[in-house]
Amino acid sequence: MNYRYIFNTLSLILKYISVVMLIPCICAFIYKETNAHQPFIYASSLAYLLSLFLKGKEKSGEEFNNINKSETLALVLLAWISFALFSSMTFLYFGLSPIDALFEGVSGITATGATVLKDFSIYPKTMFFWRSFSQWLGGMGILVLFIAVLPQFSIAGRQMFAAEFPGASSTDTKLTPRIRQTAVALWLIYFTLTILEIFALIYVGMPVFDAICNSCSTLSGGGFSPAQNSIMDYGNIKIFWVIAFFMFLSGMNFALQYKVYVKRNLRSLFKDDEFKLYLGIVIFFTVSIAITLTTHNIYGVKNAFEAAFFQVLSILTTTGFASVDYNEWNLRAKLLLFLLMFSGASIGSASGGLKLLRIIFIFKYLKRQISKIYHPNGVYPIKINRTIINEDVVKQMISFAIFYYFIFAVDAVLLVFIEQDTTVGLISAIATLGNVGPAFGELGPMGSFSGLTITSKFICILNMMIGRLELIPFLALIHPDFWVYRKRNNLHKNKNI
C-alpha cells in the first residue's frame, strides 16, 4: 500500500471539506447568531491544517490516478471518518458531550437521522442548518461531489465512486462516458430536486429556513428537521404532500431518474424491476396499514391513508420524518413499519438499508436453488432487468446479504445485553445499521437516542458508518490479506532502496 498516494489524496479531500464547513457561517451571519459561526471556523481551520500536514512534496498529481482498489477503500473510509470527526466537533461547541456530539455528527453525514437532542429550543438555527446540510452532503456522497468538481479525480474517480456506492451497477457508473460527467449528472439531478422542493415548500406556507433544512433532509433520506416533532409540527396537509412526493423521488435510483428527466425515457421506469417492486411495496404497505388503522378506529379512512402513505415512504426510504406519532398505532401497523426497516429503497438512491435490488436477487436466487432440486442438471441464469447476472456478482450479492444480517444479529444481541431491553436492542440495531433513524418506543419519532448507554451509542455510531458505506470498505480493511499486501509492498520498496 502506498501511503504517500493515500495521504496526498486525503489531503486534497480535507482541503475542500474545510471549505464546505464554512458554509454554515453564512446562516449565522443572516440570522445574526452571535458566535454560532465559531465552531465551524475552528473545525474548518483544523481540517485545513491537517490537509497541509498530510500533503507530500510531490506536485505531479500522479497519486490521484495511481491508487489501486485497496488504497481506494482505505481512502474512502479515512475520508468519511475525517468528515465525521470534524462535523462532530461543531456539536461540542453547542453543549453536547463528546459521545453525543459524535453520535449527532455521524447521524448527520450518514443521513441516518437518529438524534440525541431533546429540547430543540435551546439551540441556534445555525446548528440545525448544519444538521440538515451535512445530511444533504452525505446523502449523495461527499466524495461523489468532489469527483464532480475536481479534475484531479478524472481517472481514479471511478474506483472512488464504486467504493462509496458499492451497490451501484455498472450502468450507473457508466451513465456517461466519463465518471466525472456521471458524478456531475447525478449531483445535478440531486441539486435540482432539492431546489424544487425548497420552492414548493415555501409556496405551500413553510418558512424559508425550515424549507431549506427539510428539503436537504428529504432528498438525502436523512430526516433531520428543525421542528421538535418533525413534520407533524407544521400541521399543514400541503406540506405533508410535498415532502411525501420528494421522499418518493429520494428513494428512486438517481441514475434511473437521469434517464427519465434528461434522456426523456419514461419507459425505462416500467422496465426497471427494482422500480416496479418499489412502487408495489409502497402501495401494498400503505393499503395494509391504512386498513389496519381504520379497522382499529385510530383514524378515519382519509387520515389513515395519508398517515400510512407518509410513514411507509419515510421508513422505506430511511428518511425518518414523522407526520404523526406512529408510536400510538396498534401493534399490527407498527409491525408492518418494522418490516420495512429491513429493506430500504432503490440502489443508487439516497436510501440506506439492504436495498430492493438485492432483495429481488435473493428471491430469484432462492427460486433457482429450488428449481435445481427437481432439475439438478438444468441451467437457470438469474436475470434482472432482462440482463443475466454474472456468477461473480451472484456470489457478491449473497455474501453482502449474509454479512449484513450477521452484523445486525451480532449488534442486536450486544445491544439487548447492554440495555437489558429486547425491544430497544433490536430496534436500535436495525434503525442505525439501516440508516433509518427514529424507530419505536423511546427511540421513536418524538423521542431520542439520548437514553442509551455510552457503549450502545458507540455501537450505533459504528452501525451508521457501516450502513452508509455498505460494509465493503470495512470488510476489506479487516481482511488479513489487506495488511499482508501492505507489508509486502513496503518490503519490496525497501529492497529497491
N, C-alpha and C positions, 0 to 999 in steps of 0.2 A: 504493500500500500504506500502510495506516495503522499506523505503528509504535506509536502510543500504545495502540491496541487490543491489538496483539500482546504488548507488554511488560507491560501490565496483567494480561492473562490468564496469561502465563507467570509473572508474579509470584505469582498465586494458586496455580498448579500447584507452583511451587518451595516455597511455604509448606507445602504438605501433603506434599511429598517430604521436607522437613526433619523432619516428624513421623514419617513412615514409617521414616526412617533411625535413629530412636531405639529401634525395637523390638528389635534385637539386644542392646541393653543389658540387657534382661530375661534373656536367655540368659547373659550374662556374670555377672549377679548370682546366678542359680540355681546355676551351676557354679563360682562363686567364682573366676573367672579374673581375677586382678589386672591392671588396666589394659587389659583386652581391650575395655572399653567406650569407651575414649578416642577411637579413630579415628571412631567413629560419632557421638560428641558433637561432635567437630570438624567433620565433614562436614555434620552437621545444622545446626550454627551458621552455617557458611558459606552453606549453601543458604538459610537464613532471612534472613541479611544481604543476600544477593543479591536475594531477593524484595522486601525493603524498598527497595533501591536502584532496582529496576525499576518499582516501583509508582508510578503517577501520582497526581495530586492529586484526580482525579475520584472521586466516591463514588456515582454513579448506577448503576454496573454495566452501562451500555449497551454497553460494549466486549465483554461476554461474548456478546452475541447479535447484534452487528452485523458480525462478522467474515465476510469473503467467502471463497470457496473457496481462492484463492491464499494469503491470510493464514492460513487454517486449516492448509494444507500446511506453511507455514513454521513455524507454532506447534508442530505435531506433531513436526517434525524437531528444532526447538530444545529441546522438552521431553525428547525421547529422548536427545539429545546431552548435555543438562544432567544427566539421571539417570545416564547412563553415566559422566560425569566424576566426579560425587560418589560413585558406587558404587566407582569405580576408586581414588579417594583412600584408601579404607579399606584396600586391599591394600598400599599403600605402607607403612603402619604395620607390616605383618607381614613386611616384608623383601623384597618384590618390587621389581624395577626398574620405572621409570616405564612402559616399553612393556609389560612383563609384567603390571603392575597394570592397565593399560588393557585389555589382552587379556582378562584374567580377569574384569574388571568388565563389559565388553561381552558376553563369552560368557555371563555370568550373566543380564543383563537381556534379552538376545535369546533366551534359552532354547536356546542352541546346545550348550553342554556340553563344548566343546573346552577343554582346560586346559593350563597351563604348569607346574603343580605336579608335583614328582617324589616327594618324601618327605612323606607326609601326617602323619607322627608329630610333626613339629616345629611344627605349627600348632594353635591352640586351637579348641575346639568352637564358640566364637562366630563365628569366621571361616567355618567350614563351614556353620553355620546361615545366615549371610548369603548365602553362595553359592547355597544352595537356595532361600531365601526370595526373593532377588532374581529367580530364575528363575520362581518362582510369580507374582510381581507382573508380570513381563514376559510370561508365557505367555498370560494372558487380555488383558493390556494395562493398564498403569497409568492411562492416560487414560480407558479404559472404566470403571475403578474410580472415578475422580474424577467421571465423568459420573453414576455410580450414586449417589454420596454427596453431591455438591454441587449444590444447587438452582440455582446461578448458570448452569449449563450446560443449562437446560431447553430452549432453542431451538437454540443453536449446537452442542449435543451431537451432533446427527445428522451434521453435517459432520465433527466431530472423530472420531466413530465410523467413518464411511466412510473418512476419511483414514488412520486407524490400521489399519483392516481393509479395504483396498481390494478384496479378493476377496469380501467378504460380499455376498450377494444382497440385493435389496430386501425379500424376505420375511424375511430375518434381521434387518434393521434395523427392520422393522415387525412384529416378533414381538408387540409390544403397542402400544396406541395412542400411547404416548409413548416417546421414545428413552430417557429416564431409567428408565422401567419396564423397558424391554428390557435395559438395562445391568444393572439390579438382578437381573432374571431370570437372565441369563447368569452373573453372578457368584455367584448363589445356587446354581445347579447346580454350578459350579466349586468353590465352597467346600464344599458338602455332600459331593461326591465325594472331596475331599481329606480331610475329617474321617473319612469312612467307611474310606478306605484306611489312615489312621493307626491306627484302632482294629483293623482287620483285621490289620495287620502286627504290632501289639502282641500280639494274640490268638495269632498263629502263632509267636511267640517272638522277634521283633525288639526290641531295646532301644528305649525311648521316644524318645530323642533321634534315633536313626537312623531310626525310623519317621516322625518329623515331617519330617526332611530328605528322605528318599527319597520320601515322599508328595508333598511340594512339587515335587520334581524330576520325578515321574512325570506328574502331571496337567498340568504346564506343558510337557511334551515336552522337558524340559531335559537330564536325565541326570546332573547333579552328585550325587555320593554322598559321604558322609563316609568310606566304605570305600575303601582304596587301590586295590583291584582290583574296584571296582564290586560288583554283586550277587553275583558269584562268591565273594566273601569270606565270605558268610553260610552257604554250604553247606547251605541248608535248602530242600527242594523245595516246601514250603508257601509260603514267602516268594516263591519263584520264580513260583508260580501266581497269588498275589495281585497282584504287580506286573504280571505279564503281562495279567491281566484289566483292571486300571485303565489300563495303556498302551493297550489296545484302545479303551477309552472316551475316552481323551485324543485319539485320532485321529479320533473321530467329530465331526460338526458339533454344537456345543453347542445350537444353535437346534433341531436335529432331536431332540436328547435332551430338550429342554424339552417338545416336543410329546408325546414318549413318556411322560415321568415326570409332568408336570403336567397335560397335557390327556388323558393316557392313550390316546393314539392310536398303538397299536402298529403298525397297518397302514402308517403313514407311513414306517416303516423300509424296508419291502419295496417301497414305491412310489418310493423315492428312488434314482435312477440311480447317484449317487455312492456311497451306502452299499453297494449291490449290488456295485459294482466293488471297493470297499474290502474287503469280505468275500471276494470271489472272489480278489483278489490275495493276501490272507493265506493262504488255503487252498492256492492253486496254488504259491506260492513255498515255503511250509512243506513241502508234499509233495515238491516237486522237490529242495529242499536236503536233506531227510531221506533221500531215496533215494540221492542222491549221497554223503552221509556214510556211509550204511550199506554201499553197494557198495564204498567205498574202505576199509572196516574201521576207520573213525575212531571210531565209536560203535556200540553195539547199536541195535536198532530203536527201543526206548522212549526211550533217551537222545538218539538222533538227532532224533526228532520233538520232544522237549522243547526241545532246544537250538535247532533250526531255528525252531520256533514263536516262542520268545522273541526271537531275533535278528531275525527278519523283522519282528516288531512294533516292536522297538527302532529299526531303521533306517527302516522305512516311516513311523512316527510322528515320526521325527527326534529320538527321546528320547536314544539313545546309551548306554543301560545295556548291560552285558555280563554274561551268566550263565556264559559260558565265554570262553576266549581264542580267538576265531574266526580269529586270525592263523595258527593251526595247522591250519586247514581246508585242503582241497585247492583248486586254482585254480578249478574249476567252481563250487563252493559260494560262494567269495568273489566271483566274477564276478556271480552272481545277487544277492548282497547289494549289490554296487556299482551294479547297475541300479536298485535300489530308491531309491538316493540321489537319483535324478533325478526322482522323482515327489512324495514327500510324501503325506500322508493327505488328509483332507477339508478343504474350505473351511469356515471358521467353527470350526475346531478349534484345538488348541494346536500342531499340527504346522507345520513350516516347509516349504520346497520349493515346487515349481510348483503343487501340489495336483491331486487326481484329477479334480475337476470341469473344470478347464482341459484335462486330457488327454482326457477324454470329448469335450469340444468340438472339440479339434484333430482327432480321428479322424472326427468327424461332418462337420467342415468339409472334410477331405480326401475323404471319401466323396461329398460334394456336388459338389466340383470334378471328380471322376472321372465322375460322372453327367452333368455338363454337357458333357463331351467328346462323349458319344454323343447327348445331347439338349440342344443349346445353348439352345433356347427354353423349356426346362422350368423350372418353379418348384420349388425344393427348400428349403423352410424348415428351419432347424435347430431341433430340439426337444430340450429337456432337462426331464425330469420332466413330459412331455406339454405343456410350455409353449414356444411359439415364441420364439426368441431374437431380440431387436431387432437390426437390422443395425449399429447403432452399437456395441452390445455385442460383436457379432461382430468388428468392427474392433479394439476394445479388447483382446479376448482374443488375437487374432493378434499385435497389437503387443506385448502383455505377453510372450508366449512367445518372440517374436523377440528382444526386449531381454534377457530372462532368459538365454537360451542364448548371446547375443552377449557379455554380461558374463562369463559362465562361460568362454567361449573366450578372451577377452582376458586375463582373470585367470590362466587356466591357462597360457597362453603366457608371461606375465610371471613366474609362479612357477617354471615349468620353467627359464626362462632364469636367474633369480636363484639358485635352489637347485641348478642343474645336475643335476637328477634328475627324469626324466619322471613316475615314479610319485608322488613326493611332490608335484610341481606339480599334477597332475591331481586327486589325491585331496584335497589341502588346499583347492583351489578349490571343488569341489563340496561338500565337508564343511562349509565355512563359509558359502558362499552359500546352501546348502540348510538351514542351521542344524541339520545332522546331528550335528556334534561329532566324536567319535572315529571313525577310519576304519580304515586298514590300515597295516601296517609299523610304523615308529617313531611314527606318528600313531594307532596302533591303541588298543584298549580298555585295554591295560595300559601304554601309552606316554603321551607328551605332545607338545605343540607347542613345547616349550622349545628344541628344537634348530634351529628356523627362524631365519633372519636377521632383523634388526630391520625391514628393508624388507618382507620376506614377512609378518611378523606384522602390520604396518600394513595391508597389502593384505587380509589375513584379517579384520582388525577392520572395515574398510570393507565387506567381503563380508557379515559378520554383521549389520551395521546395515541394509544394503540388502536382505538376505534377509528380515529380520524385518519391515521396513516395506513389503516387496513392491514395491520400485522406485519407486512412484508419486511420493512426496514428493521423491525425489532427481531423477527425470526432470523434474518440474515446475520445480524450482528452477534447473536448468541450462539451461532453455529461454530464449532471448533475450527473448521477449515478456514473460516474467515481470518482468524488470528494466526493460523499456521501459514497462510499465504502471506500475511504481513511480515512475519519473521523471516520467511524465506526471501522475500523481496528485499528486506533490509540486509540480510546476509549476502545476497547477491550483489547489492550495491557496495557493501564493504569490500568484497573480493575485487570488484572493479577498481576500487580506490587503491 
